[in-house]
Amino acid sequence: MEKQCTSCRKTKDISSFGKHKGYRLGVRAVCNECRRIANKERPKEGRHQEYVRNKQHALDRELFSNYGITREQYNEMIIKQDYLCAICGKHQSESHKGLHTDHCHETKKVRGLLCNSCNLAIGMLKHNVTILTKAIKYLGG
């Protein structure tokens, strides 16, 4: 099967186009060769700015779709917590993944921001207060 590239206007075999679910026939409109050329010609600063913009957009989308909050609300929470994990007090800069949005899986209500370790610990304990209480008693001897 063949398709015409929207950039160079050459008709090429469909295998010359990158896969993409959003496009008709499941492939991109521009052939792989034209995409490589376009990416090389774009200045590096522009590519970095595009990466940062897309990363911020993805963060905005994740915050709203997963937790129902905006980035402004997230920023207010982080300032209110003084950039510290709500459990252990580790500063955001000490955690290579930053602070995670902790929420109740049943009510979807956001509880606070946690470092990766505390977030994983709560998850491993299945967000269950009874199990957590038993773990505290166990650690106390």
Buried (B, 14 or more C-beta within 10 A) or exposed (E): EEBEBEBEEEEBEEEBBEEEEEEEEEBBBBBBBBBEBEEEEEEEEEEEEEEEEEEEEEEBEEBBEEBEBEEEBBEEBBEEBEBBBBBEEBEBEEBEEEBBBBBEEEEEEBBBBBBBBBBEBBEEBEBEEEEBEEBEEEEEE
